[in-house]
Each structure stands twice: as C-alpha cells, then as structure tokens.
Amino acid sequence: MLSAQFIRENLERVRRDITSRGAQAPLDTILVLDEQRRALIGEVEGRRAERNTASKAIGQTKDPDERAKRIEAARALGEELEGLEAQLREAEEALNQSLYEVPNVLDPETPVGIDDSENVTVLTVGQAREFSFEPRPHWEVGESLDGIDLERGAKMSGSRFFVLRGGIARLHRAMLQWMIDFHVDGGYIEHYLPYMLTEESFFASGHLPDFRDNLYQDAEQDYLFIPTAEAPFANLYRDEILPPGSLPLRLVAHTPCFRREKMSAGRDTRGLKRLHQFEKVEMFVFCEPEESEAELQTMVERASGLAEALEIPYRVLQLCSGDIGFKASKAYDIELWSPGVGEWLEVSSISDTLDFQARRANVRFRPAAETRPRFPHMLNGSGLGAPRALVAIIENYQQEDGSIAIPRVLQPYMGGTTRIEAESST
C-alpha cells in the first residue's frame, strides 16, 4: 500500500504510473480524506492538550465551587474529544479503504505498454527440438497413455479440472519434489502453509480488493482459498518487527492454488494450460530495501535454472506497465516453449513489490539494535507452476511411438524410470 504522504508528495508520478497501467484509482478522494484526517489529528491533539491542562488545574484548585466548575468543563471537553476521536477513526478507515485501491508505483525500468503484446523479451535460451513427426498437444499424448483424463475431471467438477494417473501422475509429483529440493539446496527454507486465509489476510497481501473476482470463498465462514502461496507468505510476519540480522529471509512452499479464472472466459479451455485448481512451487523473499533488485535478479536466475535443467527452450520477458500485476513494481515472466500447442507457456512470474505488501501487512524489521523499524521489501516468484511445466515436458519429450521420455534431471525422482509408456500408466 502506498501511504497518503507518499501519494501527496509524489502525486505526478503516482498519476502517471496509474495511467501507464491503464488503471484507475481514487486519488482525488484520497487527497480530500487525507486533508480531513490531518485536520482532525490537529483538533484531537489540541483537545488532548487542553484536557491535560484542565486536569492539572483541577488538582491545584482549592475552592470547591471553582473546582466543580472546572470538573464540569473538563467533562464537556472529554465528550468533545471522544466525538473528535470517533470522527478521526472514521476518516482513517475511509482513507485506508481508498488507499487499498491504489496500485504500486512502477520501477523506472518497467517498460510502458498497453498489454502483454508489449512485454520485452530480454533473453531466449535453447533451440526448439526438430521432430521427425508432427508433435501432438499434451492432452492427446496424455489420453493415449491413459494418464490425462479431462473428461472425468469435468464430470466431477466441471470445466478446467482434470485427473492425472499412472506415470504422468508420478511425473507431476516428481517434478514438484525436484523443484522444492532445488530451492532448498539453494538456501530457501521450506514451509507448509494454510490453503485458506481470512479476508483480512488477503487485504494485507494485496489480493483484495483487486483480485476478488478470481478468489474462491467458503460459503459460511470468513475463509478464501489461496490463488498462490504468495498470499500466506505475505502474512507470515504480519504485525511483527523482525530482529536485527534476520534478513534476508528466503522461503519456499509447494501448495495447491485455486482460481476462478473469470477474466479468462473462453481462453485456453482445452488441456492443462488454464485451470481452477493446480499445484505450484512458490519462492518468497523478505529483504532490506537496498538488496531488493539483487534478490529479484537471483529469483529470475533460479526460475531460469529450472528451465535449463529440464533442457527445454525458454525465454525471459520483462512485463510492461499494462500487463504487470497490481502489487508489482517490476516483474519478469519465464516461459517454456511447448511444440504441441505451438506456444510459449508462462511457468513463472517473478515480482518485486518493494514495501507495498509490507506496509499493508505491517511487517517491519529493525536494521540494528536501538534503531527505528523499517519496512522490508517483499518479492515473490513461481519456481515453477506445475501444470504448464508438465505440459512443456510432455510436449517436448513426446516420442513418435506415443511414449514420453523422462528428462534426465527427473529420472532419479522417478525411481530411475526413463520413459512413460502406455502399459506402465494403467
């Protein structure tokens, strides 16, 4: 969350960045509410000072009649103060609700663009495999191996659900375990996290109010299902002050993710490219502001390292202002080439939110003993998203006989299995 003071002092930049995003935010309302709040703060502080002075005068007054008059005046002053404090609380609540609607400022290096067509490719690695046959999409390969069952997934839960079985289910599990091990070996601390959070937690992470239409919610209780492990990670140290020397914190978790995908109606309706429920490994970092850019680049390198280890062509895109997320100041996507569908598939999105989430969640750190707390920077990134990574593996490693070769890096996680064939997947 941007503070009212920051908006007031950087109004031109905030307006420009909102326009560059193609977004809207109630900046004029915020300026009015902020002015009202500051005026009320002045009045409240003034009345408190008067009350303190009146209390001292009462203690020094000997005459009973005069003392009674001063007590009555102090009581009236107290009632007036209570009314002003109530007005101040209401003004602060109204201001905060408006501030929740303001997206983060953009990093100066974030390119300006209207939508994802104007994202900038910063790196492409690897050559697309040359097939001696026409590569098939993953759902055809998976169905022929009896390993992907879209029909029964839809029967149970509707569109955008699926069933995996046999060798492909095992490949999915192996891939997730390998990714977690890759990050743990790189110094990230593994976590098991809640899959449901309160609405307060989603406001703190920045997913509300902007992402509400894509969240699944419990019908009776104040629980919403997580769309990514970023949400619980952002709340992990909410309302806490981290002690000196505790940063950076590099965390990782494997969780299911639940998304309504209302903004994607009619898109990617076949296969495993866009789903309501899927698995993902998520990296998350708390760091000192001065280390933010270095941590971002390290996260990009880690996600890219997974793509390289899979020996699948990949590219790194820097997101433009019209495609970057509400919370992000600077962001990159990692995409894998998938020859069966003939597309680059996003398997990771890595974002630096600066102190935007830290302010919302009131996470602070103390740089040294006896120093004032500061807001850390918080970064998040997929490492990687399982469904599309699985799609890319199936489509890149499919064989002419219909089998799937196992990437070398995953073979130890498959018990030494080197190929998924029809007879081994039933």
Secondary structure, 3 states (H helix, E strand, C coil): CCCHHHHHHCHHHHHHHHHHHCCCCCHHHHHHHHHHHHHHHHHHHHHHHHHHHHHHHHHHCCCHHHHHHHHHHHHHHHHHHHHHHHHHHHHHHHHHHHHCCCCCCCCCCCCCCCCHHHCEEEEEECCCCCCCCCCCCHHHHHHHCCCEEHHHHHHHHCCCCCEECHHHHHHHHHHHHHHHHHHHHCCCEEECCCCEECHHHHHHHCCCCCCHHHCCECCCCCCEECCCCHHHHHHCCCCCEECCCCCCEEEEEEEEEECCCHHHCCCCCCCCCCCCEEEEEEEEEEECHHHHHHHHHHHHHHHHHHHHHCCCCEEEEECCCCCCCCCCCEEEEEEEEECCCCEEEEEEEEEECCCHHHHHHCCEECCCCCCCCECCEEEEEEEEEHHHHHHHHHHHHECCCCCEECCHHHHHHHCCCCEECHHHCC
